[in-house]
Amino acid sequence: MAITASQVKELREMTGAGMMDAKKALTENDGDMEAAIDWLRTKGLAKAAKKSGRTAAEGLVAVKVEGNKGVAVEVNSETDFVGKNAEFQSMVAAIAEAAVNVTTVEELADADLGGKTVAETLTAKIATIGENMALRRMASIEGDTVVSYVHNAVADGMGKIGVLVALKGDNAAFGRQVAMHIAAASPQALNADSLDPAVVEKERQVQIDIARESGKPEQVIEKMIVGRMKKFLGEVTLLGQAFVVNPDLTVEDAAKEAGVEIVGYVRLEVGEGIEKKEEDFAAEVAKAAQG
């Protein structure tokens, strides 16, 4: 299949690979971006597999804690301008309040918000503000202590990244430090047991392929893989990561020193995993001005 310049550009941005290497990786893998990333890693040509992608939607994440329960909701809009709109922010805050009493995003859509459901409120706000909006997702968490944190908050309890941390025990100050760590480090799972087995197996296979490229004997490769997988799990799991406050400790060890156990966390980032149409700033301004 024909490989486009935009595909090559995207792969280069995600991996730091050279132009010809990126093109060859896509050609060898029929344009499959994920497979091309793994191919580059196997050949030692990728600096990093940055799979987060571009932010695909605007809007806000709001967090709310009541007692031993915390909730986080994401409400999307078409442009960042709406996220700064006080009317939109007020609605998102009200939706977060309603989320405390439900368990799923479907229940939240049907929840009462001043005589209208959340879904009806969104529809009415679309007509008022003149821009499409969507209630995308929600997550909740419980523990002896639940702490929230919003990175670069634009209003109380809402911004682009919202984090909740649930602890067994009572140390809210430590919980906030962990929440800030999660916002920055973006772990994939709490620990190795809660990590998707498919992710672990894929990484293991990539590391085996990399090791085999070196030409080392199989018995040596097996020992190499044990160390590399331990390093991988330490990088992607919250409890295994080096704690940003004290990198000499893992997050798990820091929790022990703080006298608590981290039992769960939630991290929501606006637009995570949604493809966004590229649009230059001037066009965005013109679009907003048209109402």
C-alpha positions in Angstrom: 0.0 0.0 0.0 1.0 3.6 -0.6 2.5 5.3 2.5 1.7 9.0 2.8 3.9 11.8 4.1 1.5 12.5 6.9 1.9 8.9 8.1 5.6 9.2 8.1 5.5 12.5 9.9 3.2 11.0 12.6 5.4 8.0 13.1 8.5 10.2 13.4 6.8 12.4 16.0 5.8 9.3 18.0 9.2 7.6 18.0 11.9 10.1 17.1 13.0 7.8 14.2 14.5 9.2 11.0 12.4 9.8 7.9 13.7 6.9 5.9 13.5 4.5 8.8 9.9 5.6 9.6 8.9 5.1 5.9 10.5 1.7 5.8 8.8 0.7 9.1 5.4 1.6 7.7 6.1 -0.1 4.3 7.2 -3.3 6.1 4.0 -3.3 8.1 1.5 -2.3 5.5 0.9 1.1 7.1 0.0 -0.3 10.6 1.2 2.4 13.0 1.4 0.2 16.1 3.2 -2.6 14.2 5.6 0.0 12.7 6.5 1.3 16.2 7.3 -2.2 17.4 9.4 -2.8 14.3 11.4 0.3 14.9 11.9 -0.6 18.6 13.1 -4.1 17.5 15.6 -2.6 15.2 16.7 -0.1 17.9 15.6 2.8 15.8 12.9 4.3 18.0 13.9 6.6 20.8 10.6 6.1 22.6 7.2 4.7 21.7 5.1 7.7 22.5 1.7 6.3 22.0 -0.3 9.0 23.8 -1.1 10.7 20.5 -2.4 14.2 20.0 -5.2 15.5 22.2 -8.4 14.8 20.2 -11.0 16.8 22.0 -11.4 19.8 24.2 -13.5 20.4 27.3 -12.9 19.8 31.0 -12.4 17.0 33.6 -14.0 17.7 37.0 -13.3 15.9 40.2 -15.4 15.8 43.4 -14.8 14.1 46.7 -17.6 13.4 49.3 -16.6 11.4 52.3 -14.8 8.2 51.3 -15.9 8.4 47.6 -14.4 10.4 44.8 -15.7 10.9 41.2 -14.2 12.3 38.0 -16.1 13.2 34.9 -15.1 14.3 31.4 -17.3 16.7 29.4 -16.0 17.4 25.9 -16.5 20.5 23.7 -15.3 21.3 20.2 -12.9 24.1 21.2 -10.8 25.2 24.1 -12.7 28.5 24.3 -15.7 26.8 25.6 -13.7 25.2 28.4 -12.9 28.7 29.6 -16.6 29.7 29.5 -18.0 30.3 33.0 -21.4 28.9 31.9 -19.9 25.7 30.7 -17.7 25.4 33.8 -20.8 25.8 36.0 -22.6 23.0 34.2 -19.6 20.7 34.4 -19.4 21.3 38.2 -23.0 20.4 38.6 -22.5 17.2 36.6 -19.7 16.2 38.9 -21.9 16.8 41.9 -24.6 14.5 40.3 -21.9 11.9 39.6 -21.4 11.2 43.3 -24.8 9.4 43.5 -24.4 7.2 40.4 -22.0 4.4 39.3 -21.9 4.6 35.4 -21.8 7.3 32.8 -25.2 6.0 31.5 -26.8 6.5 34.9 -25.2 10.0 35.0 -26.7 11.0 31.7 -30.1 10.2 33.2 -29.4 11.8 36.5 -31.5 14.9 37.6 -29.9 18.3 37.3 -32.4 20.9 38.4 -35.5 19.4 36.8 -33.7 18.1 33.7 -31.5 15.1 33.1 -27.8 15.7 32.5 -28.4 14.7 28.8 -31.2 17.2 28.4 -29.0 19.9 30.1 -26.2 19.2 27.7 -28.6 19.5 24.7 -29.9 22.8 26.0 -26.4 24.1 26.5 -25.4 23.1 23.0 -28.2 25.3 21.7 -27.2 28.2 24.0 -23.4 28.1 23.4 -23.6 27.0 19.8 -21.0 24.2 20.0 -21.3 20.4 20.2 -20.7 18.9 23.6 -20.6 15.4 25.0 -20.6 13.6 28.4 -17.8 11.2 27.5 -16.9 9.2 30.7 -16.8 9.1 34.5 -14.9 7.0 37.1 -15.3 6.6 40.8 -13.2 5.3 43.6 -13.5 4.6 47.4 -11.2 4.3 50.3 -10.5 5.3 53.9 -9.1 8.5 52.5 -9.8 9.8 49.0 -7.8 12.8 47.6 -8.3 14.7 44.4 -5.9 16.8 42.4 -6.4 18.9 39.2 -3.4 19.8 37.1 -3.4 23.4 35.9 -7.0 24.0 37.2 -9.0 26.5 35.3 -11.6 26.6 38.0 -12.2 24.9 41.4 -11.9 21.2 40.9 -11.7 21.2 37.1 -9.0 21.4 34.4 -7.4 19.3 31.7 -6.1 16.4 34.0 -8.0 15.2 37.0 -6.7 12.6 39.5 -8.2 10.7 42.4 -6.2 8.5 44.8 -7.8 6.1 47.3 -5.8 5.2 50.4 -6.2 2.6 53.2 -5.3 4.7 56.2 -5.3 8.4 56.8 -2.6 10.7 55.2 -4.2 13.2 52.9 -1.0 15.2 52.4 0.8 12.1 51.1 -2.2 11.2 49.0 -2.0 14.6 47.3 1.7 14.0 46.5 0.8 10.7 44.9 -2.0 12.4 42.9 0.5 14.9 41.6 2.9 12.1 40.7 0.1 10.3 38.8 -0.8 13.5 36.9 2.8 13.8 35.7 3.9 10.1 35.3 0.6 8.7 33.9 1.0 5.1 35.0 -0.9 2.4 33.1 -2.0 0.4 36.1 -1.7 0.3 39.9 0.6 -2.8 40.0 1.7 -5.7 37.8 -1.3 -7.8 38.6 -3.7 -5.1 37.4 -1.8 -4.4 34.2 -3.4 -5.7 31.0 -1.8 -9.2 30.3 -1.8 -8.4 26.5 0.3 -5.3 27.2 2.8 -7.3 29.2 3.0 -10.1 26.6 3.5 -7.6 23.8 6.3 -5.8 25.6 7.9 -9.2 26.4 7.8 -10.2 22.7 9.3 -6.9 21.6 12.1 -7.3 24.2 12.8 -10.8 23.0 13.0 -9.6 19.4 15.4 -6.8 20.4 17.6 -9.3 22.3 17.7 -11.7 19.4 18.8 -8.9 17.0 21.9 -8.8 19.2 22.7 -12.4 18.3 23.1 -13.5 21.9 22.4 -17.2 22.9 18.9 -18.1 24.0 19.9 -18.8 27.6 21.5 -15.3 27.8 18.4 -13.8 26.2 16.2 -15.4 28.9 18.2 -13.7 31.7 18.1 -10.4 29.8 14.3 -10.5 29.4 13.8 -11.0 33.2 15.7 -7.8 33.9 14.1 -5.8 31.1 10.6 -6.8 32.1 11.2 -5.9 35.7 12.4 -2.5 34.4 9.3 -2.2 32.2 6.9 -3.0 35.0 8.7 -0.5 37.2 8.1 2.2 34.6 4.5 1.6 33.8 2.9 0.6 37.2 2.2 3.2 39.9 3.6 1.2 42.8 6.7 0.4 40.9 7.6 3.9 39.7 10.2 6.0 41.3 8.3 8.5 43.5 8.7 12.1 42.1 9.0 13.5 45.6 11.9 11.1 46.5 13.2 9.2 43.4 15.2 7.0 45.8 12.0 5.3 46.8 9.3 3.5 44.7 5.8 4.8 45.3 5.0 1.6 47.1 7.9 2.1 49.5 7.0 5.7 50.0 3.4 4.7 50.9 4.8 2.3 53.6 6.9 5.0 55.1 3.8 7.3 55.1 1.8 4.6 57.0 -0.8 4.0 54.2 -1.6 1.6 51.4 -2.6 2.9 47.9 -5.7 0.9 47.0 -6.6 2.6 43.7 -6.4 5.6 41.5 -8.2 7.4 38.6 -6.5 9.6 36.1 -8.6 11.3 33.4 -7.1 13.6 30.8 -9.3 15.6 28.4 -9.4 14.1 24.9 -7.3 11.1 25.8 -7.5 8.5 23.0 -9.8 10.5 20.6 -8.6 11.5 17.2 -8.8 15.3 16.6 -9.1 17.1 13.3 -6.1 19.4 12.9 -7.2 23.1 12.7 -5.0 26.1 12.8 -5.4 28.8 15.5 -6.7 31.4 13.1 -9.4 29.1 11.8 -10.4 28.2 15.4 -10.8 31.9 16.3 -12.8 32.5 13.1 -15.0 29.6 13.9 -15.6 30.8 17.5 -16.4 34.3 16.3 -19.1 33.0 13.9 -21.0 31.6 16.9 
